[in-house]
Amino acid sequence: MRPVEPGTFLSTRNPKPETRNPSSWGLYVVTDRSLTKGRPIEVVVEAALAGGAKAIQLREKDLSTRDLYELVERLLPLVRGRGACLLINDRVDLTLALPIDGIHLSRTSLPPAETRALLGPTRLIGVSCHSLEEAIEAERGGADFVMLGPLFPTPSKAAYGPPIGMARLEEVRRRVRLPILGIGGITASNTASVMAAGADGAAVISAIMTADDPADAVASLLHIIRSAPTGAAGR
């Protein structure tokens, strides 16, 4: 592994201030190397960024700490070059060791409040939630946004139970002031309904990772998100 001088990644280009606001992302791209049809994850991420993605979550649970570290080294210049944000799944250690923009937590992670105490006020903290109670807890714990789902049937979220549906999303929207990103089975055909139910954006895995043209897939979803009427009741 080549030596890295302090500030190497930050010097390539920091994210623009607006890209650190989860409400502005529209689309939150979550990685999964097992779905990329043999393409390196860097290739898919670079294409997603070219299509307009402003936030990438690195979610590769099977990789070792060293492999994840080196993957972040390769991804950060790509993300910085597009003025976007990079978050990592569940790894407080790597978030501290590298200039990553934030971390994404699950129900088995450290609680948001403890994570915030470790990371300080400047890192973004997202939390996966599957109920109103979890979303309220995340908000109280100092999270910056919640990812709510699964909204629709999807193999990638089967372990989290049946889809919670639009009615639950609307309920969470009424009770929680944090930005909400819907996840789980989101495609071009149902994205508008997610926005109409009150989401601030959509988190996607399969729709981008499996796409023959990830840049086009991102651009198409972003167009739908930005064109859709929003259900902002309760904000």
Beta strands, then each sheet from edge to edge (+ up, - down):
strand 1: 27-30
strand 2: 55-58
strand 3: 85-89
strand 4: 102-105
strand 5: 124-129
strand 6: 145-148
strand 7: 180-183
strand 8: 201-204
sheet 1: 1+ 2+ 3+ 4+ 5+ 6+ 7+ 8+ 1+
end
